[in-house]
């Protein structure tokens, strides 16, 4: 049986995408935190540079998930809105179910 997706919930898509992108941002934040920690430890000869690198790493764990989550949610909601407009004009995506 063929079904057609004629529209999607804009806010629903935004919530799901926001959480997925926040998780990606958290992973990237942890990677940057690890790199900053290593750089900070290597730069401990200069006290200020080492502390600045470590502070950036800790900040990345907080800022990246928020930034990625908000931006991902906004972009996904924009794409869902565009999909709804286009699907209303030319038809939606077809798929088969049993």
GROMACS elastic network, one bead per residue, 0.5 to 0.9 nm:
[ bonds ]
;  ai    aj funct       b0    kb
    1    95     6  0.83817   500
    1    96     6  0.54772   500
    1    97     6  0.54567   500
    1    98     6  0.61514   500
    2    94     6  0.65896   500
    2    95     6  0.56321   500
    2    97     6  0.64056   500
    2    98     6  0.88031   500
    3    93     6  0.82973   500
    3    94     6  0.56529   500
    3    95     6  0.54484   500
    3    96     6  0.60493   500
    3    97     6  0.72687   500
    4     7     6  0.89758   500
    4    91     6  0.78304   500
    4    92     6  0.56063   500
    4    93     6  0.55151   500
    4    95     6  0.64270   500
    4    96     6  0.87479   500
    5     8     6  0.74230   500
    5    87     6  0.80482   500
    5    91     6  0.82218   500
    5    92     6  0.50389   500
    5    93     6  0.53628   500
    5    94     6  0.65329   500
    5    95     6  0.81557   500
    6    83     6  0.87250   500
    6    84     6  0.69245   500
    6    87     6  0.56099   500
    6    88     6  0.66228   500
    6    91     6  0.64226   500
    6    93     6  0.72121   500
    7    10     6  0.88628   500
    7    80     6  0.81274   500
    7    81     6  0.87186   500
    7    83     6  0.71694   500
    7    85     6  0.83366   500
    7    87     6  0.67384   500
    7    88     6  0.76784   500
    7    92     6  0.72420   500
    8    11     6  0.89705   500
    8    12     6  0.79996   500
    8    13     6  0.74538   500
    8    80     6  0.64359   500
    8    81     6  0.81218   500
    8    83     6  0.78512   500
    8    84     6  0.65955   500
    9    12     6  0.51402   500
    9    13     6  0.61289   500
    9    14     6  0.85396   500
    9    77     6  0.86672   500
    9    80     6  0.73154   500
    9    81     6  0.84758   500
    9    84     6  0.87956   500
   10    13     6  0.53317   500
   10    14     6  0.62178   500
   10    15     6  0.88200   500
   10    76     6  0.80013   500
   10    77     6  0.51468   500
   10    78     6  0.78152   500
   10    79     6  0.84589   500
   10    80     6  0.53544   500
   10    81     6  0.60997   500
   10    84     6  0.86345   500
   11    15     6  0.61573   500
   11    16     6  0.87177   500
   11    73     6  0.86469   500
   11    77     6  0.64483   500
   11    80     6  0.87012   500
   12    15     6  0.52541   500
   12    16     6  0.64262   500
   12    17     6  0.86156   500
   12    77     6  0.83841   500
   13    16     6  0.53438   500
   13    17     6  0.60394   500
   13    18     6  0.83565   500
   13    73     6  0.76972   500
   13    76     6  0.64347   500
   13    77     6  0.62460   500
   13    80     6  0.69463   500
   14    17     6  0.51725   500
   14    18     6  0.57947   500
   14    19     6  0.85681   500
   14    72     6  0.76442   500
   14    74     6  0.65353   500
   14    75     6  0.79148   500
   14    76     6  0.54558   500
   14    78     6  0.86298   500
   14    80     6  0.82646   500
   15    18     6  0.50940   500
   15    19     6  0.63320   500
   15    20     6  0.86982   500
   15    73     6  0.63188   500
   15    76     6  0.89034   500
   15    77     6  0.87115   500
   16    19     6  0.53773   500
   16    20     6  0.62881   500
   16    21     6  0.86554   500
   16    73     6  0.76801   500
   16    76     6  0.89661   500
   17    20     6  0.50427   500
   17    21     6  0.59547   500
   17    22     6  0.83361   500
   17    69     6  0.75331   500
   17    72     6  0.59776   500
   17    73     6  0.52902   500
   17    74     6  0.87545   500
   17    75     6  0.87650   500
   17    76     6  0.63190   500
   17    77     6  0.85542   500
   18    21     6  0.52430   500
   18    22     6  0.59761   500
   18    23     6  0.86117   500
   18    68     6  0.76291   500
   18    70     6  0.61085   500
   18    71     6  0.76273   500
   18    72     6  0.53195   500
   18    74     6  0.79130   500
   18    76     6  0.80947   500
   19    22     6  0.50203   500
   19    23     6  0.62512   500
   19    24     6  0.87283   500
   19    65     6  0.89808   500
   19    69     6  0.61226   500
   19    70     6  0.89904   500
   19    72     6  0.85181   500
   19    73     6  0.79570   500
   20    23     6  0.51923   500
   20    24     6  0.64306   500
   20    25     6  0.87001   500
   20    69     6  0.73318   500
   20    72     6  0.81979   500
   20    73     6  0.89733   500
   21    25     6  0.60545   500
   21    26     6  0.85357   500
   21    65     6  0.72911   500
   21    66     6  0.89813   500
   21    67     6  0.89305   500
   21    68     6  0.54381   500
   21    70     6  0.81899   500
   21    71     6  0.82304   500
   21    72     6  0.56481   500
   21    73     6  0.77261   500
   22    26     6  0.61253   500
   22    27     6  0.87038   500
   22    64     6  0.76228   500
   22    66     6  0.62921   500
   22    67     6  0.76917   500
   22    68     6  0.54235   500
   22    70     6  0.78314   500
   22    72     6  0.79527   500
   23    26     6  0.50257   500
   23    27     6  0.63984   500
   23    28     6  0.87271   500
   23    65     6  0.65179   500
   23    68     6  0.84803   500
   23    69     6  0.78049   500
   24    27     6  0.51671   500
   24    28     6  0.62679   500
   24    29     6  0.84918   500
   24    64     6  0.87019   500
   24    65     6  0.71467   500
   24    68     6  0.74884   500
   24    69     6  0.84344   500
   25    28     6  0.50532   500
   25    29     6  0.58981   500
   25    30     6  0.85662   500
   25    60     6  0.88302   500
   25    61     6  0.80038   500
   25    63     6  0.83970   500
   25    66     6  0.75173   500
   25    67     6  0.75593   500
   25    68     6  0.53879   500
   25    69     6  0.72040   500
   26    30     6  0.61869   500
   26    31     6  0.86659   500
   26    60     6  0.83188   500
   26    61     6  0.59842   500
   26    62     6  0.77379   500
   26    63     6  0.87558   500
   26    64     6  0.63238   500
   26    66     6  0.86388   500
   26    68     6  0.86652   500
   27    30     6  0.51895   500
   27    31     6  0.63707   500
   27    32     6  0.87323   500
   27    61     6  0.82358   500
   27    64     6  0.88645   500
   27    65     6  0.83090   500
   28    31     6  0.50841   500
   28    32     6  0.61709   500
   28    33     6  0.84464   500
   28    60     6  0.81652   500
   28    61     6  0.79534   500
   28    64     6  0.72597   500
   28    65     6  0.83340   500
   29    32     6  0.51225   500
   29    33     6  0.59273   500
   29    34     6  0.85562   500
   29    57     6  0.74343   500
   29    58     6  0.82201   500
   29    59     6  0.82329   500
   29    62     6  0.74556   500
   29    63     6  0.78572   500
   29    64     6  0.56789   500
   29    65     6  0.72597   500
   30    34     6  0.61527   500
   30    35     6  0.86250   500
   30    57     6  0.78238   500
   30    58     6  0.84840   500
   30    60     6  0.74034   500
   30    61     6  0.57996   500
   31    34     6  0.51896   500
   31    35     6  0.63149   500
   31    36     6  0.85925   500
   31    57     6  0.86984   500
   31    61     6  0.88310   500
   32    35     6  0.50282   500
   32    36     6  0.59443   500
   32    37     6  0.83715   500
   32    56     6  0.85402   500
   32    57     6  0.59311   500
   32    58     6  0.88176   500
   32    60     6  0.66799   500
   32    61     6  0.80207   500
   33    36     6  0.50138   500
   33    37     6  0.59442   500
   33    38     6  0.85854   500
   33    53     6  0.88052   500
   33    54     6  0.73734   500
   33    55     6  0.87596   500
   33    56     6  0.72984   500
   33    58     6  0.59062   500
   33    59     6  0.80326   500
   33    60     6  0.63281   500
   33    61     6  0.67414   500
   34    37     6  0.50302   500
   34    38     6  0.62683   500
   34    39     6  0.85578   500
   34    54     6  0.89216   500
   34    57     6  0.69543   500
   35    38     6  0.52112   500
   35    39     6  0.61329   500
   35    40     6  0.84326   500
   35    53     6  0.89691   500
   35    57     6  0.75597   500
   36    40     6  0.57656   500
   36    41     6  0.83860   500
   36    50     6  0.88626   500
   36    52     6  0.89532   500
   36    53     6  0.52319   500
   36    54     6  0.55845   500
   36    55     6  0.82600   500
   36    56     6  0.68407   500
   36    57     6  0.50673   500
   36    58     6  0.85533   500
   37    41     6  0.60660   500
   37    42     6  0.84641   500
   37    50     6  0.84068   500
   37    53     6  0.66961   500
   37    54     6  0.51527   500
   37    55     6  0.86857   500
   37    56     6  0.88488   500
   37    57     6  0.64918   500
   37    58     6  0.87535   500
   38    41     6  0.51495   500
   38    42     6  0.61171   500
   38    43     6  0.85170   500
   38    53     6  0.87021   500
   38    54     6  0.83961   500
   39    42     6  0.50032   500
   39    43     6  0.60043   500
   39    44     6  0.86490   500
   39    50     6  0.71692   500
   39    53     6  0.65491   500
   39    54     6  0.78984   500
   40    43     6  0.50036   500
   40    44     6  0.61973   500
   40    49     6  0.69334   500
   40    51     6  0.63037   500
   40    52     6  0.73600   500
   40    54     6  0.54119   500
   40    55     6  0.88864   500
   41    44     6  0.53133   500
   41    45     6  0.86396   500
   41    50     6  0.61484   500
   41    51     6  0.85990   500
   41    53     6  0.85673   500
   41    54     6  0.81407   500
   42    45     6  0.75339   500
   42    50     6  0.73403   500
   43    46     6  0.58208   500
   43    47     6  0.73896   500
   43    48     6  0.87045   500
   43    49     6  0.61900   500
   43    51     6  0.85741   500
   43    53     6  0.83425   500
   44    47     6  0.52001   500
   44    48     6  0.79201   500
   44    49     6  0.71068   500
   44    51     6  0.77063   500
   45    48     6  0.89214   500
   45    49     6  0.84322   500
   45    50     6  0.76628   500
   46    49     6  0.55969   500
   46    50     6  0.63743   500
   46    51     6  0.88849   500
   47    50     6  0.53864   500
   47    51     6  0.63617   500
   47    52     6  0.86663   500
   48    51     6  0.53538   500
   48    52     6  0.60928   500
   48    53     6  0.86588   500
   49    52     6  0.50963   500
   49    53     6  0.61864   500
   49    54     6  0.87405   500
   50    53     6  0.52660   500
   50    54     6  0.64092   500
   50    55     6  0.87172   500
   51    54     6  0.51581   500
   51    55     6  0.60880   500
   51    56     6  0.85795   500
   52    55     6  0.51008   500
   52    56     6  0.61788   500
   52    57     6  0.87040   500
   53    56     6  0.51670   500
   53    57     6  0.63971   500
   53    58     6  0.89353   500
   54    57     6  0.50601   500
   54    58     6  0.64119   500
   54    59     6  0.86010   500
   55    58     6  0.52218   500
   55    59     6  0.60809   500
   55    60     6  0.85670   500
   56    60     6  0.60759   500
   56    61     6  0.89138   500
   57    60     6  0.50992   500
   57    61     6  0.67807   500
   58    61     6  0.54547   500
   58    62     6  0.70072   500
   58    63     6  0.89262   500
   59    62     6  0.52828   500
   59    63     6  0.58824   500
   59    64     6  0.81259   500
   60    63     6  0.51312   500
   60    64     6  0.53944   500
   60    65     6  0.82138   500
   61    64     6  0.60396   500
   61    65     6  0.69730   500
   62    65     6  0.62410   500
   62    66     6  0.68539   500
   63    66     6  0.53333   500
   63    67     6  0.60174   500
   63    68     6  0.84766   500
   64    67     6  0.50871   500
   64    68     6  0.58335   500
   64    69     6  0.81402   500
   65    68     6  0.52158   500
   65    69     6  0.56786   500
   65    70     6  0.83589   500
   66    69     6  0.51435   500
   66    70     6  0.60553   500
   66    71     6  0.84267   500
   67    70     6  0.54221   500
   67    71     6  0.60479   500
   67    72     6  0.82798   500
   68    71     6  0.52555   500
   68    72     6  0.56980   500
   68    73     6  0.83170   500
   69    72     6  0.51704   500
   69    73     6  0.60206   500
   69    74     6  0.85720   500
   70    73     6  0.52107   500
   70    74     6  0.61706   500
   70    75     6  0.86101   500
   71    74     6  0.51845   500
   71    75     6  0.61076   500
   71    76     6  0.84748   500
   72    75     6  0.52581   500
   72    76     6  0.59954   500
   72    77     6  0.85100   500
   73    76     6  0.51763   500
   73    77     6  0.60992   500
   73    78     6  0.85807   500
   74    77     6  0.51996   500
   74    78     6  0.62200   500
   74    79     6  0.87065   500
   75    78     6  0.50269   500
   75    79     6  0.62021   500
   75    80     6  0.86008   500
   76    79     6  0.50310   500
   76    80     6  0.60792   500
   76    81     6  0.85471   500
   77    81     6  0.61081   500
   77    82     6  0.85709   500
   78    81     6  0.51280   500
   78    82     6  0.62316   500
   78    83     6  0.85714   500
   79    82     6  0.50255   500
   79    83     6  0.60005   500
   79    84     6  0.85795   500
   80    84     6  0.61703   500
   80    85     6  0.87075   500
   81    84     6  0.51595   500
   81    85     6  0.64169   500
   81    86     6  0.87583   500
   82    85     6  0.51596   500
   82    86     6  0.61629   500
   82    87     6  0.84195   500
   83    86     6  0.51496   500
   83    87     6  0.57712   500
   83    88     6  0.82892   500
   83    92     6  0.82617   500
   84    87     6  0.51454   500
   84    88     6  0.60200   500
   84    89     6  0.87259   500
   84    92     6  0.82683   500
   85    88     6  0.51868   500
   85    89     6  0.65253   500
   85    90     6  0.89782   500
   86    89     6  0.51388   500
   86    90     6  0.61629   500
   86    91     6  0.73242   500
   86    92     6  0.78490   500
   87    90     6  0.54012   500
   87    93     6  0.76857   500
   88    91     6  0.57468   500
   88    92     6  0.72489   500
   89    92     6  0.87633   500
   91    94     6  0.86901   500
